[in-house]
């Protein structure tokens, strides 16, 4: 770390970024006010929270450009225990979040091609290929992504993340910590918890080595508690969609998920979700829906098809179909109840290992049925995601169970979360239309 | 004798029950100690895939598809249980799919091993040992519990088998047999009782020539499994032979260091797991693995590297560009080929292989 980089970073963080954010917010607010009362068919009125979200993400990515060399930078997977890194002052980069952003901005395909030209097979996860493409070409829609001092990968989302980060470790020649969370059957085993707790301590040791700082236990408790509160606040936001009409669609939630992924354990994350909650609560009390004519309610399974969110949300909304819940957005809220401030490590071990992707299919089936019940779903769309095998295996059987045993209409949509070459919009549209017709 | 007849004979004459085992890393010694025959299933080609494809997406690898097809075709009806190590995302989910959606009525035993951990990781070693204990507990109601002496004996037998495998692989150039026959002996351990396998390997070892007899171009072969085994014929027909092996089905499972003979059996098994040569599915350090392969390739004077991967196998595919890069820098060309585990090796693939081998230098 150099003093000049630190000064530059402090200036950016405390002066330039807030100024930029304020200017952008002012512009966004003006444009929002102009559109606020205009009809937005087939959707309901626009949410002001979107401006807040933009501010948050803009500040995060903008300050990130100047982070390396000034503060320690860690690249981590979305399921990693980020709270452990907070007391060390890391600037956190989530390559998955960045890859999703690339997909939304239609930049992922070119980055994937770049990685493929470097020898990475097209069958690999498109998040990983987007990330490799971005690292190797230096191209990104966020200006610049800071280089890591530490890499942390966690197997609770997939084993792909393990190999992906091994590649990154070689490219950047920086330490990698593999946080290995054993796959959970039923309620799991006590030795799973022991293993994870031991790894918390190993990770802390590595953070101490990389940053040269000792862990402040109070700070750790603070951020862990705050992370849990963020997850709970996110859960409360999602729960508002139990109302009819739902004040937000799952497609909106895919966008609003950003802070819980990238800023968990930070006060700004919590305040953002409180703001969003209040705005949605206001909609509920006034009977305003996220779409104008909510006739049917649906569940979404698996990751979003980031590059097709707009098209899909419009197609469904036009037919009066609203996605009110998803297993994906729920994943950042579902295990928060495990947290116990009196036993931070063991309770966090459960919190991090019992997410949907790290549990058996029986659990997934039960969860989907519970969500369908709680959110009064009439149907479900299961995105069979070429880039996410652990999320996709079992969907054919799940669809069958939902359909035959519970009368919940289902559709399997073959696509990819990031690579548009693995999705046929025409076929997708036809399938969506055919699916909607079955409800008439 | 084919596998089915062998299994039946083992049951009838030796009273041995059978467990079907998914790839790759698992403590085979535990099954031996229980007098249970472990029969590995690496996605043999040839069974109709249609029934399995109603449960698995087309982008799931051929191994998972073929395993499910095999089970759904009733070919696993003779076994007494299924052991599912957590090899990768797809096989991990298949281990849940089978019992959770009642695609089999056989008991499924899952075995989770640490990922991406170094041999000196205390937490990982502790977890592995606890998983071994857990596996013994799960197997007990079906097969009983082995004594410490039975475990020790099984460990000894498997160490002997590993040593023989290593010896054979080290001296591949001294055998006149072709690659297919050579690998058939090595791979017989996937279903033979360990002592039968030892006898088979010893017999092959006896046929060793005093001097190297292979005149074809030596290459290194790497991948998950050499299926269909026609790939080995294709290598030989094109004028090369597999002088160095890095298949997960074969050499990546060999413990490269003997455990302390006085160790508690579970500690010894833990040592053996962490003494395996790096494997992509265990999350081994990328550069360390590639350099190890390079060292091995050089020691056998290999002229090229063939990476033969199962399509959609993510763990393996992630390692490919860097491995190729490291080999390229060392002046060893490489070829990456994919297989969908179809019944036959395609003519197109043969042509690619021939072209690659043709351009390799002849050994001096």
HADDOCK unambig.tbl for C-alpha pairs under 7 A between the chains (distance, minus, plus):
assign (segid A and resid 119 and name CA) (segid B and resid 321 and name CA) 5.14 0.50 0.50
assign (segid A and resid 120 and name CA) (segid B and resid 318 and name CA) 6.88 0.50 0.50
assign (segid A and resid 120 and name CA) (segid B and resid 321 and name CA) 6.28 0.50 0.50
assign (segid A and resid 121 and name CA) (segid B and resid 317 and name CA) 6.57 0.50 0.50
assign (segid A and resid 123 and name CA) (segid B and resid 312 and name CA) 5.83 0.50 0.50
assign (segid A and resid 124 and name CA) (segid B and resid 314 and name CA) 5.99 0.50 0.50
assign (segid A and resid 158 and name CA) (segid B and resid 89 and name CA) 6.45 0.50 0.50
assign (segid A and resid 159 and name CA) (segid B and resid 88 and name CA) 6.46 0.50 0.50
assign (segid A and resid 159 and name CA) (segid B and resid 89 and name CA) 6.05 0.50 0.50
assign (segid A and resid 160 and name CA) (segid B and resid 314 and name CA) 6.77 0.50 0.50
assign (segid A and resid 160 and name CA) (segid B and resid 315 and name CA) 6.71 0.50 0.50
assign (segid A and resid 162 and name CA) (segid B and resid 283 and name CA) 6.56 0.50 0.50
assign (segid A and resid 163 and name CA) (segid B and resid 283 and name CA) 6.31 0.50 0.50
assign (segid A and resid 163 and name CA) (segid B and resid 315 and name CA) 6.09 0.50 0.50
assign (segid A and resid 163 and name CA) (segid B and resid 318 and name CA) 6.10 0.50 0.50
assign (segid A and resid 164 and name CA) (segid B and resid 318 and name CA) 6.82 0.50 0.50
assign (segid A and resid 166 and name CA) (segid B and resid 285 and name CA) 6.66 0.50 0.50
assign (segid A and resid 166 and name CA) (segid B and resid 286 and name CA) 6.27 0.50 0.50
assign (segid A and resid 167 and name CA) (segid B and resid 286 and name CA) 6.99 0.50 0.50
assign (segid A and resid 178 and name CA) (segid B and resid 116 and name CA) 6.02 0.50 0.50
assign (segid A and resid 180 and name CA) (segid B and resid 114 and name CA) 6.82 0.50 0.50
assign (segid A and resid 180 and name CA) (segid B and resid 115 and name CA) 6.17 0.50 0.50
assign (segid A and resid 182 and name CA) (segid B and resid 112 and name CA) 6.78 0.50 0.50
assign (segid A and resid 191 and name CA) (segid B and resid 127 and name CA) 6.64 0.50 0.50
assign (segid A and resid 191 and name CA) (segid B and resid 130 and name CA) 6.59 0.50 0.50
assign (segid A and resid 195 and name CA) (segid B and resid 123 and name CA) 5.66 0.50 0.50
assign (segid A and resid 195 and name CA) (segid B and resid 127 and name CA) 5.89 0.50 0.50
assign (segid A and resid 198 and name CA) (segid B and resid 123 and name CA) 5.88 0.50 0.50
assign (segid A and resid 199 and name CA) (segid B and resid 123 and name CA) 6.80 0.50 0.50
assign (segid A and resid 360 and name CA) (segid B and resid 96 and name CA) 5.70 0.50 0.50
assign (segid A and resid 361 and name CA) (segid B and resid 96 and name CA) 6.00 0.50 0.50
assign (segid A and resid 361 and name CA) (segid B and resid 97 and name CA) 6.57 0.50 0.50
assign (segid A and resid 361 and name CA) (segid B and resid 100 and name CA) 6.47 0.50 0.50
assign (segid A and resid 362 and name CA) (segid B and resid 100 and name CA) 5.67 0.50 0.50
assign (segid A and resid 386 and name CA) (segid B and resid 59 and name CA) 6.28 0.50 0.50
assign (segid A and resid 389 and name CA) (segid B and resid 89 and name CA) 6.56 0.50 0.50
assign (segid A and resid 389 and name CA) (segid B and resid 90 and name CA) 6.33 0.50 0.50
assign (segid A and resid 390 and name CA) (segid B and resid 89 and name CA) 5.36 0.50 0.50
assign (segid A and resid 390 and name CA) (segid B and resid 90 and name CA) 6.35 0.50 0.50
assign (segid A and resid 390 and name CA) (segid B and resid 93 and name CA) 6.38 0.50 0.50
assign (segid A and resid 393 and name CA) (segid B and resid 56 and name CA) 6.16 0.50 0.50
assign (segid A and resid 393 and name CA) (segid B and resid 93 and name CA) 6.32 0.50 0.50
assign (segid A and resid 394 and name CA) (segid B and resid 55 and name CA) 6.69 0.50 0.50
assign (segid A and resid 394 and name CA) (segid B and resid 97 and name CA) 6.17 0.50 0.50
assign (segid A and resid 396 and name CA) (segid B and resid 54 and name CA) 6.86 0.50 0.50
assign (segid A and resid 396 and name CA) (segid B and resid 55 and name CA) 5.55 0.50 0.50
assign (segid A and resid 397 and name CA) (segid B and resid 55 and name CA) 6.32 0.50 0.50
